[in-house]
Amino acid sequence: MFLGEYEHTIDAKGRMAVPARFRAQIDKGAVVSKGMGTCLSIYTAEHWERRSNELVAGLSSDDLRDFERRIYPSASEIDLDAQGRMVIPAKLRAYANLGSEVTIAGVRDHIEIWNRATWQEYQERLDAEGSNIPF
């Protein structure tokens, strides 16, 4: 399970250090893709395949075609370097409006990467709405 919120940076080459707590879970392979909203999602390779199969099974042919054309071309396999960094492709950085300051959030079964200011605004909106969180 991925838990926690971490503030990191992306360097000029598009490299970002993955939080140490997450590295062991994605060292056997992972996929980064467009997420819901203006963020990126990272799934372990195993979970990416399982989740993909679940989503495909529940979509009509038109919705499936649109989903496949949105998600798969943007997806990229992740390899961590010796320092625990991953390279985020330029197109994905542009999609999520990622500059140098990002927030990495553990969201149960996946990791999300957000522009730090966008993440903070999103969290403030959730707090203001006072959602009915059962915890």
N, C-alpha and C positions, 0 to 999 in steps of 0.2 A: 504494500500500500504506500502511496506517495502522500506525505503530509508535510506541511510547513510552508513558509513564505521566506524567500531569500532575495536580497538585493545584490545584483551582479552587474557587470559591464560587458559590453561587446567591443572588441578592439577593431582597428581599421581593416583587418583581414576577415572580419566576420566571425571571429572565434569568441566563444563564451565558455567559461568554466562551469561545469555542471556541479551543483552542490554535492559535496562528498557523500551525504546520506543517500543520494540517488544513484551514484555511479555503479555500485554493485548490482543494482537492479537492471541497468541498461547496458552493462558491459558485454552481454551476449548478443547485442543487437537491438536496435530501436529504429523507429521511424518518426520523422518530424513532418508535419503537414499543417495546412490551414486549420485553425480551430473554429469554434463557434464564437462569433463576434470578431473583434479585431485582435486576435491573439494567435499563437501557434500552439499546437498540441504535440506532445511526444508520447508515444506508446512503446512498450517493449515490443519486439518483433512478434512474439507469441500472441500478445494481447491484440496487436494490430490485425493479425490474421483472423483471430476469433471475433473481434468486434466488427470487422469488415464483413465477415460471413453473416453475422446477425443482422446488420443493417441491410445488406443486399436481399436477404430473405424476406424482409418486410416492405419492400418497395415495389411499386408498379413499374412497368417497363420504361415509361417516360421519366418518372422520378428517379429510377435507377440510372438511366443514361445521364441525367443532369448531375446526380450525385457523383457518379464515376468520373465525369468530365471535370468536376470541380475539385475533387479530392486527389485522385491518383496522379494526375500530371504534376501537381504541386508537391507531392510527397517526395521525401528524400531519406535514404538510409543514413543512419548516424554511426560514425566511428569516433571513439574517444582517443585523443592522443595521449602521450605519456604523462602529461600534466592534467589529464581529466577534462580537456576542453573538446568541444565540438564546433564544427563550422556550420553556421546557419547560412543557407543559400541566399544570395542577394534578393531574389524574387520574393522569398518568404519574409525577409527582413522588411522589404518595401510594403508587402501586404499588411503586416502587423504594425507598420510605422515604428519599427524598432530603431532607436538611435543607440547611443552608447550606454544609457542607463535603463536597465530592465528589471522587472520583478519576475522571479521564477516561483510558481505556486504548485505545490503538490495537491492534486485534486483527485484523491482516492485512487483511481485506476490509471491515471495519466498525469503528465506534467504540463503546465501551461507557461508560456513565455509571453509577457506583456510589456508594452511600453510602460515605464514606471508611473508616469503622470496619468495615463489612461487607467491603469490598475487602481491607483489611489482614488480617482474620481468614481470609478465603478464601486469600490468598497464604501466610499462615503454615501453614495446613492443607496446601496443596500442597507447601510446603517440607518439612514434617514427614513427608509420605508418601514423599518421595524418588522421585517419579515418574521413569520411564525416558525422559527427554527426550533425543532423539538429538543435540542440539547440544552 
